[in-house]
Each structure stands twice: as structure tokens, then as C-alpha cells.
């Protein structure tokens, strides 16, 4: 999994010494204190403490400061756990062993990347995503309710709650006498397969399809804001159901769907790959911004039902909970959130992570932001391109917009945060990107 679809990019912070090629002089091999390391892992998203351990392990092995390490999980729903949900579960020891293996392999991969720096130039481009691969997955129903992933073709569906961001960002690093490295940034759940498979989902298919055509490049997906975006068309057109099944939660999932999405996004990347705009990279930098948000603590009146649903679910008696399909998933997830926060805390603090590579900014968010968060962050002034990424250096839950809490649904019900978390993230991200742009200009 890691060896195939993880790309590590080590970028140096020296002034350009060749304006014709954009090349940078290398520092001595042992000095990585000013490097920025960016990496992607095929995982649904690890606990924040695990990201911290990964970065600490990499720092000890390479010398790259932990604050300069940007680890993104693409949120595939079909990857092994790295931390057990429950220490007493039967496979807890095996999961812990795998988690230690992943940390070690990531540090090894970082060491390999840092031993092989190449002068490079950077190109950027944006293209519209193909049709029929992404849809807002939250809907207002005609009866006034809000449903995440309603039944296919349900006559009660009225309209989607949100607007897709169909921009596909592509960043291309052309290295001297070496394969190019490509980052694709697009907001879409990596959840096109059934849960009994192990796969990198569409990010893995993207790699295979793109690299089969462009044989001298490696590509990796840094997934953008996707908390309310899936791949299911609730009113299927002819061909939408080819080799595709409807999952328990009313979504179109299959190996064929995974291939379709990955190949379609590979096509988008190919559409812009040879037409990127090459830009000067005069400086690089990394910055963190800590934000504080109120916890979505349950009321005393909500707790009895929450405890009952949690108990029934853990006993394998979900059929006794008066919901089906995604409504059942919503009820259970909401109950677990309430039980988890029964005794607080009253607030959470977490970090946003910013990276500057010349005129391009990456904004790492430690969870699953709704697409509107990504839209707002992309408006940050002073940048030629802004790439929000999910599950970066942490996984704290869903980040719905304030209006989405009023509408309800799975994401709002399960989110550990009170309404206003999205707006806090947007404000914090814009402040961070502004500071990153001003304070580090020309360094």
C-alpha cells in the first residue's frame, strides 16, 4: 500500500541559482532543518496522536522538524486500522503491530526521499472535473427532513444541500534526470468500494491509470474538502449502474465504480499535465495555526436514547433500532458521539497546517471539511493556487457549515463540534495563509 501509492516530496529552501531552469543548490546531505516533507498515506484517517507519533519518528530518523512534516490520509474506507478501536478486541495486538510497521516504513520512505533530492521546476494548472463522478450527498427532502445518501430514486428527494467544487488542481514537479512528481487535489470521498475489500480506492486507481500513460511521472492524490461529497447519482442515468451495486447505506459501490472514478480523474490530470503554467518558487515555508471550538456535548434528555442505541448496536441488534439504511447509520453515529462526549470536554483545540511552495499554498485540515469550507479557503488572497486537504496531521471528525447543523443529517449528528466550527476553520485558515504569504515572502 505505502510503497505503491505514497509520494514524498522534499523541497529545499535555498534561493534559485539558475533562473533558466528554476534549479536550487542543495544543502549538505545531513542538514534537513529547512526542508518540508509532504506525504500521503492510504488510510481512512488515523487518530491525531498517531500522526504526532509518525512525525516524531520521521524527525528522529531524518532531522526534518516535525512542524515541517505534512502527512495527509486520503480517507479510503478500505484500509487497515493502525490503532485498535478497543484495546480488548481480539485483533488489537495485530493492529498495533501494523501501526508500528506503518510508522517505520514512513520514516524509511522519508529517508529515501531526502537522500535523492533533485533540482526541479514547478508547474500548476486547474481543470474542471469530469461529469458523473461526484455529487453532493446531503439532500433536503420534500417532507422537510434532511437525509445523507437517500434511497436511489426516492420520490421524496427535493434538492441537494450544497454546491460541488469541480476544480481539479494539479501541481507538477519536473525533476532533473528523474521522474516527475505530480499532486492532484480534488474533493471527493474515497468510498467507492464495499467494506470487505482492502484498497486505496479511487486514489489508487488514479495512480495506476495516470502512470500507465505518463511513464516518467508519479502521481498522488491529496484529497480536498469532501465531507458532503460522494460518488452516488441518486437519479441514475443510463450506464450509471454498470457493474455497480447499491450498498447498505444507499450508495453506488463496486470495483467498477472505483475504476471509473480513478480513470476519469486520471483523464482530468492528463488534460492539464502538458499545459501547466511554470512558476517561480522563491521561497518555501510551513506554519501551524491552533484553533479552539466548542464541543457538541449532549443534553441530559438525549443520553438515555443514546446509551440504548449504542448498547443495541454493540450487541448486534441494530434491527431493534427504529431506522434503516443510512438513517440507521446516522442514529448510531449520533448515539456514539453523545456517549463519547457525555462527560465533556467543553471544547477542542486542534491545528491547521499550512505549506507555502512559492505561489502555491496547501492548507491541511485535521478532519473532513464540507466542500464550502474548501471554497472559502481557496479565496485566500495573494496565491496563484490554494489546495485544501483533509485528514492532515490529524483526524478530528466532520466539519459541517453552521447552516448544515440546522438541517441535520449524518455528518452534523456525528460531528463532535458545535455549530460554528466550519466558520472558525475558515477564519483560522485565511489568517494562517495570510501570515504564511507575508511573513515568509522572499525567504
Order of alpha helices (4+ residues) and beta strands (2+ residues): alpha-beta-beta-beta-beta-alpha-beta-alpha-beta-beta-beta-beta-beta-beta-beta-alpha-beta-beta-beta-beta-alpha-beta-beta-alpha-alpha-beta-beta-beta-alpha-beta-beta-alpha-alpha-alpha
